[in-house]
Amino acid sequence: MERKTVLKVTDTTALKGAAILSITLHNYFHRLLTNVHENQFSFGPQRVFEFTSAVIDPRYSLQALLTFLGHFGVQIFIFLSAYGLTRKHGSKPPPWAEFVRQRLRKLYPMVLALAVGWVLLTGLPHGITGVQRVLENHGTSLLLTILGVSNMVPGYASPAIGPWWFIPFIMQFYCIWPALVRFDNRFGPTGLVLLAGACVGITYFVNGMLAPYHLTALRWPLGHMPEICLGIAAARYGFYPGMTGGMIAAVVFVVSNFYAPLWLLSFPAALVICLSLYAAGQRRISSSSFLQYVGALAMPLFLINTIVRRYVLMIASRDDTWIAGLILGFVSAGASIAAAALLMRARAVAGARQDDYQRGAWR
């Protein structure tokens, strides 16, 4: 870490915008480009060669980049979650029950609404029996996801609705947050470094035991503690990676994608690279009205893009030309942004009506 800095609201919103665009396009293209596979929840050294073979073809360069690298937007969200909570609460650990309750109230109305919407959109084309069949096949998965434990139950780690593994991840992160504040209060920056390193080692050990059950600690906060600790350190101590840190991280990232023993280091390395690149173009990136707009829609866009993606992929499957797949990828992202904006507006209207009712305006 090379310098001290404070990220303003415009900075965090722009980073959210860039991260969610990366994730949204990744979610589409990694389904379409079946000859490239990312090292996200499992590792395969041959995947680097799959990626390089595809990326040198001009027709598939962008698709390959987003397929192999786009999921690292998640690391930015993990970092920003820790950063934002640390800036808000500082060294004072919030009361656990009240803190978790507030987080549930903020997140779950939208999650529940979209879960119901997904069931209806998937099942109703086949009538009431179609809805019943969806619930029979995927009801347990949805329930465990909503309860925040699906990433720990064999057979349910990957929700049918899409990349909603992040829902239990973030809820588990909220549950341990007060404890992380107390830990940081007691042990400071040195403790954060040791905690991050220890969790990397534990993740290596635990993943070996979890593999037969098709589970991974990379869907748990344990597996991404370095990004969490960096978010805390950036907010509380001003630690932020500069260009030298970014160049070192780039070397680590490249090597870690060839050698399994170093693979887990690719996640914090990717985060450091992203933050360094952002620092290099901070003024221009943070002033982007598009990134500010998309960043403000980050959560609904994350939740709804997987639903929109499904229908766009159906269209793409009818025309398997590379140009159609590429264009439709951006159509999927644009439609997802529009849907997220409508969802956010509906949420604002519902919130305003609830406030009016509580003030006695609705009689």
C-alpha positions in Angstrom: 0.0 0.0 0.0 1.6 3.2 -1.1 -0.6 6.2 -0.3 -3.4 7.5 1.8 -6.7 8.5 0.2 -10.4 8.9 0.9 -12.9 7.7 -1.7 -15.8 10.1 -2.1 -19.3 9.1 -2.9 -18.7 9.9 -6.5 -15.7 7.5 -6.4 -17.6 4.6 -4.8 -20.6 5.1 -7.1 -18.4 5.1 -10.2 -16.6 2.0 -9.0 -20.0 0.3 -8.4 -21.0 1.3 -11.9 -17.9 -0.2 -13.6 -18.1 -3.3 -11.4 -21.8 -4.1 -12.1 -21.3 -3.5 -15.8 -18.5 -5.9 -15.8 -20.5 -8.5 -13.9 -23.6 -8.0 -16.0 -21.7 -8.5 -19.3 -19.8 -11.4 -17.8 -23.1 -13.1 -16.8 -24.2 -13.0 -20.4 -21.0 -13.8 -22.3 -19.8 -16.7 -20.1 -23.1 -18.5 -21.0 -22.6 -17.7 -24.7 -18.9 -18.4 -25.1 -18.7 -22.0 -24.0 -15.1 -22.5 -25.1 -13.7 -20.1 -22.4 -14.1 -20.8 -18.7 -13.2 -18.5 -15.8 -11.2 -19.5 -12.6 -13.9 -18.2 -10.3 -15.0 -21.1 -8.0 -12.6 -23.7 -9.3 -9.2 -23.7 -11.0 -7.9 -25.2 -14.2 -4.5 -24.1 -15.7 -5.8 -24.9 -19.1 -8.4 -22.2 -18.9 -5.7 -19.5 -19.4 -4.8 -21.2 -22.8 -8.5 -21.4 -23.7 -8.7 -17.6 -22.9 -5.6 -16.7 -24.9 -6.8 -18.8 -27.9 -10.1 -16.9 -28.0 -8.9 -13.4 -27.1 -6.5 -13.3 -30.1 -9.4 -13.8 -32.5 -10.8 -10.2 -33.1 -14.3 -11.5 -33.4 -14.3 -12.9 -29.8 -11.7 -10.7 -28.0 -14.2 -8.7 -26.0 -16.4 -11.7 -25.2 -13.4 -13.6 -24.0 -12.1 -10.8 -21.9 -15.5 -10.4 -20.2 -15.9 -14.2 -19.8 -12.5 -14.7 -18.2 -12.1 -11.5 -16.3 -15.6 -9.9 -15.9 -16.5 -11.7 -12.6 -13.8 -9.8 -10.8 -16.2 -7.0 -10.5 -17.4 -8.9 -7.4 -14.1 -8.1 -5.7 -14.9 -4.4 -6.1 -18.3 -4.9 -4.5 -16.8 -6.8 -1.5 -14.2 -4.1 -1.0 -16.7 -1.3 -1.3 -19.1 -3.1 1.2 -16.3 -3.2 3.8 -15.2 0.3 3.0 -18.7 1.8 3.2 -19.6 0.1 6.5 -16.2 1.2 8.0 -16.7 4.8 6.9 -20.2 4.7 8.4 -19.6 3.0 11.7 -15.9 3.7 12.3 -14.5 2.0 15.4 -17.9 1.6 17.0 -19.3 -1.9 16.4 -23.1 -1.7 15.8 -25.5 -3.7 17.9 -25.7 -7.0 16.0 -29.4 -7.6 15.9 -30.3 -4.1 14.9 -27.6 -3.9 12.3 -28.6 -7.2 10.6 -32.3 -6.2 10.8 -31.6 -2.9 9.0 -29.7 -4.7 6.3 -32.5 -7.2 5.8 -35.0 -4.4 5.5 -32.9 -2.7 2.9 -32.1 -5.7 0.8 -34.9 -8.3 1.1 -38.0 -6.6 -0.3 -36.3 -6.4 -3.7 -34.9 -9.9 -3.4 -38.3 -11.4 -2.5 -40.1 -9.5 -5.2 -37.7 -10.7 -7.9 -37.7 -14.2 -6.6 -41.5 -14.3 -7.0 -41.2 -12.6 -10.4 -38.7 -15.2 -11.5 -41.0 -18.1 -10.4 -43.9 -16.6 -12.3 -42.0 -15.7 -15.5 -40.5 -19.2 -15.6 -43.6 -21.1 -14.7 -46.6 -19.2 -16.1 -45.9 -19.8 -19.8 -46.8 -23.4 -18.9 -49.8 -22.5 -16.8 -50.4 -23.0 -13.1 -48.8 -26.5 -13.3 -45.7 -24.8 -14.7 -45.4 -22.6 -11.6 -46.0 -25.7 -9.4 -43.2 -27.5 -11.3 -40.8 -24.6 -10.8 -41.5 -24.6 -7.1 -41.1 -28.3 -6.8 -37.8 -28.2 -8.7 -36.3 -25.0 -7.3 -38.3 -24.0 -4.3 -35.8 -25.4 -1.8 -32.9 -23.7 -3.6 -34.8 -20.3 -3.5 -35.7 -20.8 0.2 -32.2 -21.6 1.2 -30.9 -18.7 -0.8 -33.3 -16.3 0.9 -32.4 -17.7 4.3 -28.8 -17.0 3.5 -27.4 -20.5 3.8 -27.6 -22.0 0.3 -23.8 -21.6 -0.2 -23.2 -24.0 2.6 -25.7 -26.7 1.7 -24.5 -29.5 -0.8 -26.4 -29.4 -4.0 -27.7 -25.9 -3.6 -24.6 -23.6 -3.8 -25.6 -22.4 -7.3 -29.1 -21.0 -7.2 -31.2 -21.8 -10.3 -32.1 -18.1 -10.6 -28.5 -17.3 -11.5 -25.5 -15.7 -9.7 -27.6 -15.2 -6.5 -24.9 -17.0 -4.5 -23.9 -13.4 -3.6 -27.1 -13.0 -1.5 -26.2 -15.5 1.2 -22.6 -14.3 0.9 -23.5 -10.7 1.7 -25.9 -11.6 4.5 -23.1 -13.7 6.1 -20.8 -10.8 5.7 -23.3 -8.6 7.6 -23.6 -11.2 10.3 -19.9 -11.1 11.0 -19.4 -7.4 10.5 -19.6 -6.3 14.2 -17.1 -9.0 15.1 -14.7 -7.7 12.4 -15.0 -4.1 13.9 -14.0 -5.5 17.3 -11.2 -7.4 15.8 -9.8 -4.4 14.0 -10.2 -2.3 17.2 -8.0 -4.8 19.1 -5.4 -5.8 16.6 -5.3 -2.9 14.1 -3.6 -3.0 10.6 -1.2 -5.8 11.6 -4.2 -7.9 12.7 -6.0 -7.3 9.4 -2.9 -8.5 7.4 -2.7 -11.6 9.6 -6.4 -12.3 9.4 -6.4 -12.0 5.6 -3.4 -14.4 5.3 -4.8 -16.9 7.8 -8.2 -17.0 5.9 -6.4 -17.6 2.6 -4.6 -20.6 4.2 -7.8 -21.9 5.8 -9.6 -21.6 2.4 -7.0 -23.7 0.7 -7.5 -26.4 3.4 -11.3 -26.2 3.6 -11.8 -26.2 -0.2 -10.1 -29.6 -0.4 -12.6 -31.1 2.1 -15.6 -29.3 0.5 -14.8 -30.3 -3.1 -16.6 -33.8 -2.9 -19.8 -31.9 -1.9 -19.4 -29.4 -4.7 -19.0 -26.6 -2.2 -16.3 -23.9 -2.0 -15.3 -21.4 0.7 -15.1 -18.9 -2.2 -18.8 -18.4 -1.8 -18.3 -17.5 1.9 -16.8 -14.4 3.4 -14.0 -16.6 4.6 -12.8 -17.0 1.0 -12.6 -13.3 0.4 -11.3 -12.0 3.6 -8.3 -10.2 1.9 -10.7 -8.0 0.0 -12.8 -7.3 3.1 -9.7 -6.4 5.1 -8.4 -4.1 2.4 -11.8 -2.3 2.4 -11.5 -1.8 6.2 -7.9 -0.7 6.0 -8.7 1.8 3.1 -11.5 3.3 5.1 -10.0 3.4 8.5 -6.3 3.9 7.9 -6.2 5.4 4.4 -4.3 2.5 2.8 -4.8 2.4 -0.9 -2.7 0.7 -3.6 -0.8 2.9 -6.0 0.7 2.1 -9.4 3.7 0.2 -7.9 1.2 -2.0 -5.9 -0.8 -2.4 -9.1 2.2 -3.6 -11.1 3.2 -6.1 -8.4 -0.4 -7.3 -8.2 -0.4 -7.8 -12.0 2.6 -10.1 -11.8 0.9 -12.0 -8.9 -2.3 -12.2 -10.9 -0.7 -13.7 -14.0 1.4 -16.2 -12.1 -1.6 -17.2 -9.9 -3.6 -18.2 -13.0 -1.0 -20.8 -14.0 -0.3 -22.3 -10.6 -3.0 -23.8 -8.4 -1.1 -23.2 -5.1 -1.2 -19.4 -5.8 -4.7 -19.3 -7.3 -6.5 -17.7 -4.3 -4.1 -14.8 -4.6 -5.7 -13.9 -7.9 -8.7 -12.4 -6.2 -7.1 -9.7 -4.0 -4.5 -9.2 -6.8 -7.4 -8.4 -9.3 -8.9 -6.0 -6.8 -5.5 -4.2 -6.3 -5.2 -3.9 -10.1 -8.7 -2.5 -10.5 -8.1 0.1 -7.7 -4.8 1.1 -9.2 -6.3 1.6 -12.6 -9.1 3.6 -11.1 -6.6 5.8 -9.3 -4.8 6.5 -12.6 -8.0 7.7 -14.3 -9.9 8.8 -11.2 -11.0 12.2 -12.4 -12.3 11.1 -15.7 -13.9 7.9 -14.5 -15.6 9.5 -11.4 -17.1 12.3 -13.6 -18.8 9.8 -16.0 -22.5 10.4 -15.7 -23.2 7.0 -17.2 -21.1 5.2 -14.5 -22.8 7.3 -11.8 -26.2 6.4 -13.1 -25.4 2.7 -13.4 -23.7 2.7 -10.0 -26.8 4.0 -8.3 -28.7 1.0 -9.8 -26.1 -1.5 -8.8 -28.1 -3.7 -6.5 -31.3 -4.0 -8.5 -29.2 -4.4 -11.7 -27.3 -7.3 -10.1 -30.5 -9.0 -9.0 -32.4 -8.6 -12.3 -29.8 -8.9 -15.0 -29.8 -12.7 -14.7 -33.6 -12.8 -15.4 -33.3 -10.5 -18.4 -30.2 -12.4 -19.7 -32.2 -15.6 -20.0 -34.6 -14.3 -22.6 -31.9 -12.5 -24.6 -29.8 -15.7 -24.7 -32.9 -17.5 -26.1 -32.8 -15.0 -29.0 -29.0 -15.3 -29.4 -29.3 -19.1 -29.6 -31.4 -18.7 -32.8 -28.5 -16.8 -34.6 -25.2 -18.2 -33.5 -23.1 -15.7 -35.5 -20.5 -13.8 -33.4 -21.8 -10.4 -34.3 -25.3 -11.2 -33.2 -24.1 -12.6 -29.9 -21.9 -9.5 -29.3 -24.7 -7.0 -30.1 -27.3 -8.9 -28.1 -24.9 -8.9 -25.1 -25.1 -5.1 -25.0 -28.9 -5.3 -25.6 -29.1 -7.6 -22.6 -27.1 -5.1 -20.5 -29.2 -2.2 -21.7 -32.5 -4.0 -21.0 -31.2 -4.9 -17.6 -30.4 -1.3 -16.8 -33.8 -0.2 -17.9 -35.5 -2.9 -15.8 -33.4 -2.0 -12.8 -34.3 1.7 -13.2 -38.0 0.7 -13.2 -37.5 -1.5 -10.2 -35.8 1.3 -8.3 -38.5 3.7 -9.2 -41.2 1.3 -8.0 -39.3 0.8 -4.8 -39.1 4.6 -4.3 -42.9 5.0 -4.9 -43.7 2.2 -2.5 -41.4 3.7 0.1 -43.0 7.1 -0.3 -46.5 5.6 0.1 -45.4 3.7 3.2 -44.0 6.9 4.7 -47.3 8.7 3.9 -49.3 5.9 5.6 -47.1 6.0 8.7 -47.6 9.8 8.9 -51.3 9.3 8.8 -51.8 10.6 5.2 -53.6 7.5 4.1 -57.0 7.3 5.9 
